[in-house]
């Protein structure tokens, strides 16, 4: 076993403390209960968000009507889309997966801040570049190396986000259902079940109802042609 790829931290690390404090002072904070919709796919969403606590997922409906989880953001993450057109609809639905506190600032206010503050403008550019790279890597996972590669990459990202290095492997203290893993890679539950069963038999991983241990990190990296994502990218 080699060290797990990448390190994960909230994407707010690209902003200075001065910039974050400025944004927080201008934001309106709101409490959301679990399973609340922050924004629907296809509607105009002219806000830039900060997740003070809780978790949200970005989902997209497929032609078959199933839900594909594109991204998951947690505490101290910023999220939102900077579009070239103010009336461009949201690409995703955004839903809380637990009770959350979310702050927001209008994109008009953000535009004004960017025009006035060169440092903030530079940091926003770095943040948008990181988000673009994250989107590219997600599409890479979904399109280039088949469902085994997509599942392998998903498990590695979970390890980077939550894993603990131990003698027998990387312990991930969560165990999504096969259906939930399927939503992350665009595959039926049965497909995920077959791959996970095969990898258990081969000793790649072991699972309990509440956790997973990834024993053969190199095997998973080879399946998805892991590129060793930098901080902030190796995440769900």
C-alpha positions as CSV (number, residue, x, y, z in Angstrom):
1,X,0.0,0.0,0.0
2,X,1.2,3.5,-0.8
3,X,0.1,6.8,0.7
4,X,-3.3,7.9,-0.5
5,X,-3.3,10.4,-3.2
6,X,-3.8,14.1,-2.5
7,X,-4.9,15.9,0.6
8,X,-8.3,17.4,1.0
9,X,-9.3,20.7,2.6
10,X,-12.2,23.1,2.3
11,X,-11.9,25.1,-0.9
12,X,-11.9,28.4,1.0
13,X,-8.2,27.9,1.5
14,X,-7.6,29.9,-1.7
15,X,-9.1,33.1,-0.1
16,X,-7.1,35.2,2.4
17,X,-8.5,35.8,5.9
18,X,-9.1,39.4,4.9
19,X,-11.2,38.4,1.9
20,X,-13.2,35.9,3.8
21,X,-14.0,38.4,6.5
22,X,-15.1,40.9,3.9
23,X,-17.4,38.4,2.3
24,X,-18.8,37.2,5.6
25,X,-19.7,40.8,6.7
26,X,-21.7,41.2,3.5
27,X,-23.4,37.8,3.5
28,X,-26.9,36.9,4.6
29,X,-26.8,33.6,6.6
30,X,-29.7,31.2,6.7
31,X,-30.5,27.9,8.4
32,X,-31.6,25.0,6.2
33,X,-33.0,21.7,7.4
34,X,-31.9,18.4,5.9
35,X,-33.1,17.7,2.4
36,X,-33.8,21.4,1.7
37,X,-33.4,22.7,-1.9
38,X,-31.1,25.7,-2.1
39,X,-31.4,25.9,-5.9
40,X,-33.1,23.9,-8.6
41,X,-31.4,22.8,-11.8
42,X,-32.5,25.1,-14.6
43,X,-33.5,28.1,-12.5
44,X,-31.6,31.3,-12.2
45,X,-29.4,31.4,-9.2
46,X,-27.6,34.7,-8.9
47,X,-25.8,34.1,-5.6
48,X,-22.4,33.1,-4.4
49,X,-22.6,30.8,-1.3
50,X,-20.6,29.9,1.7
51,X,-21.3,26.7,3.7
52,X,-20.7,27.6,7.4
53,X,-21.9,24.2,8.6
54,X,-23.5,21.1,7.2
55,X,-23.2,19.5,3.7
56,X,-24.8,20.0,0.3
57,X,-24.8,17.9,-2.8
58,X,-25.0,19.0,-6.4
59,X,-27.1,16.7,-8.5
60,X,-28.1,16.5,-12.2
61,X,-31.0,14.6,-13.8
62,X,-30.1,12.2,-16.5
63,X,-32.3,11.5,-19.5
64,X,-33.7,8.4,-17.7
65,X,-34.8,10.6,-14.8
66,X,-32.2,9.2,-12.4
67,X,-30.1,11.6,-10.2
68,X,-26.4,11.9,-10.7
69,X,-24.4,13.3,-7.8
70,X,-21.7,15.6,-9.3
71,X,-20.2,17.3,-6.2
72,X,-20.4,17.3,-2.5
73,X,-19.5,20.3,-0.4
74,X,-19.0,20.6,3.3
75,X,-18.3,23.1,6.1
76,X,-16.0,26.0,5.1
77,X,-16.6,25.5,1.4
78,X,-17.7,28.2,-1.1
79,X,-19.9,27.2,-4.0
80,X,-21.8,28.9,-6.9
81,X,-21.5,29.4,-10.6
82,X,-20.0,32.5,-12.2
83,X,-21.7,32.6,-15.6
84,X,-20.9,34.7,-18.6
85,X,-24.6,35.6,-18.8
86,X,-26.7,36.7,-15.8
87,X,-29.7,34.8,-17.1
88,X,-27.9,31.5,-17.7
89,X,-29.7,28.8,-15.7
90,X,-28.2,26.7,-12.9
91,X,-26.4,23.6,-14.1
92,X,-27.3,21.6,-11.0
93,X,-29.8,21.2,-8.2
94,X,-28.3,22.0,-4.8
95,X,-29.7,20.1,-1.8
96,X,-28.7,19.9,1.8
97,X,-27.9,16.4,3.1
98,X,-28.0,17.5,6.8
99,X,-29.0,20.5,8.8
100,X,-26.9,23.3,7.4
101,X,-26.1,27.0,7.8
102,X,-25.4,28.8,4.5
103,X,-24.4,32.3,3.7
104,X,-24.9,34.1,0.4
105,X,-24.0,37.2,-1.4
106,X,-25.5,38.4,-4.7
107,X,-23.4,38.1,-7.8
108,X,-24.0,41.8,-8.4
109,X,-22.4,42.6,-5.1
110,X,-19.5,40.2,-5.9
111,X,-19.0,41.9,-9.3
112,X,-18.7,45.2,-7.6
113,X,-16.2,43.9,-5.1
114,X,-14.1,42.3,-7.8
115,X,-14.0,45.7,-9.7
116,X,-12.9,47.5,-6.5
117,X,-10.4,45.0,-5.0
118,X,-7.6,43.5,-7.1
119,X,-6.6,41.0,-4.4
120,X,-10.2,39.7,-4.2
121,X,-10.3,39.5,-8.0
122,X,-7.2,37.4,-8.1
123,X,-8.4,35.1,-5.4
124,X,-11.8,34.6,-7.1
125,X,-9.9,33.7,-10.3
126,X,-7.9,31.1,-8.4
127,X,-11.1,29.7,-6.9
128,X,-12.9,29.5,-10.3
129,X,-9.8,27.8,-11.8
130,X,-9.8,25.2,-9.0
131,X,-13.6,24.6,-9.5
132,X,-13.0,24.2,-13.3
133,X,-10.3,21.7,-12.6
134,X,-12.5,19.8,-10.2
135,X,-15.3,19.6,-12.9
136,X,-12.8,18.4,-15.4
137,X,-11.6,15.6,-13.1
138,X,-15.2,14.6,-12.4
139,X,-15.9,14.3,-16.1
140,X,-12.7,12.4,-16.5
141,X,-13.8,9.9,-13.9
142,X,-17.2,9.4,-15.5
143,X,-16.2,9.2,-19.1
144,X,-12.7,7.8,-19.7
145,X,-12.1,4.6,-17.7
146,X,-15.4,2.9,-17.5
147,X,-17.4,2.2,-14.4
148,X,-14.6,0.3,-12.6
149,X,-12.3,3.4,-13.0
150,X,-15.1,5.8,-11.9
151,X,-15.8,3.7,-8.8
152,X,-12.1,3.4,-8.0
153,X,-11.6,7.1,-8.3
154,X,-14.7,7.7,-6.0
155,X,-13.2,5.4,-3.3
156,X,-9.9,7.2,-3.5
157,X,-11.5,10.6,-3.2
158,X,-13.4,9.3,-0.1
159,X,-10.1,8.1,1.3
160,X,-8.6,11.5,0.7
161,X,-11.5,13.2,2.4
162,X,-12.1,10.9,5.4
163,X,-9.5,8.2,5.4
164,X,-7.0,7.3,8.1
165,X,-3.8,5.5,7.3
166,X,-3.4,2.3,9.3
167,X,-1.3,-0.8,9.0
168,X,-3.9,-2.9,7.1
169,X,-4.8,-0.1,4.7
170,X,-6.8,3.2,4.6
171,X,-9.8,3.1,6.9
172,X,-12.7,5.2,5.6
173,X,-15.2,5.7,8.5
174,X,-18.2,5.9,6.2
175,X,-19.8,3.2,4.0
176,X,-22.3,4.6,1.4
177,X,-24.8,2.1,0.1
178,X,-24.3,0.6,-3.4
179,X,-27.1,2.8,-4.6
180,X,-25.4,6.0,-3.2
181,X,-22.1,5.0,-4.8
182,X,-24.1,4.4,-8.1
183,X,-25.4,7.9,-7.9
184,X,-21.8,9.2,-7.7
185,X,-20.7,7.4,-10.8
186,X,-23.8,7.2,-12.9
187,X,-24.3,3.4,-12.6
188,X,-27.1,1.1,-11.4
189,X,-26.9,-0.3,-7.8
190,X,-26.5,-3.8,-9.2
191,X,-23.4,-2.8,-11.2
192,X,-21.8,-1.3,-8.1
193,X,-22.7,-4.4,-6.1
194,X,-20.9,-6.7,-8.6
195,X,-17.7,-4.6,-8.6
196,X,-17.6,-4.3,-4.8
197,X,-18.2,-8.0,-4.3
198,X,-15.4,-8.8,-6.8
199,X,-13.0,-6.4,-5.1
200,X,-13.8,-8.0,-1.7
201,X,-13.0,-11.4,-3.1
202,X,-9.7,-10.1,-4.5
203,X,-8.7,-8.5,-1.2
204,X,-8.8,-5.0,-2.6
205,X,-11.1,-3.8,0.2
206,X,-13.2,-5.0,3.1
207,X,-16.3,-3.4,4.4
208,X,-18.5,-3.3,7.5
209,X,-22.0,-1.7,7.7
210,X,-20.4,1.6,8.8
211,X,-16.9,1.7,7.3
212,X,-14.5,0.5,4.6
213,X,-10.8,-0.4,4.6
214,X,-9.0,0.0,1.3
215,X,-6.1,-2.5,1.3
216,X,-4.8,-2.1,-2.2
217,X,-4.6,1.6,-3.0
218,X,-2.2,0.9,-6.0
219,X,-4.8,-1.3,-7.6
220,X,-7.5,1.4,-7.4
221,X,-5.0,4.1,-8.7
222,X,-4.2,1.9,-11.7
223,X,-7.8,1.5,-12.6
224,X,-8.5,5.2,-12.7
225,X,-5.0,6.3,-13.9
226,X,-4.7,8.5,-10.8
227,X,-2.9,11.7,-11.6
228,X,-2.3,12.7,-7.9
229,X,-4.7,15.6,-7.7
230,X,-3.5,18.6,-5.7
231,X,-5.1,19.9,-2.5
232,X,-8.7,20.9,-3.0
233,X,-9.2,18.7,-6.0
234,X,-9.1,15.1,-4.6
235,X,-12.6,15.1,-3.2
236,X,-16.1,14.1,-4.1
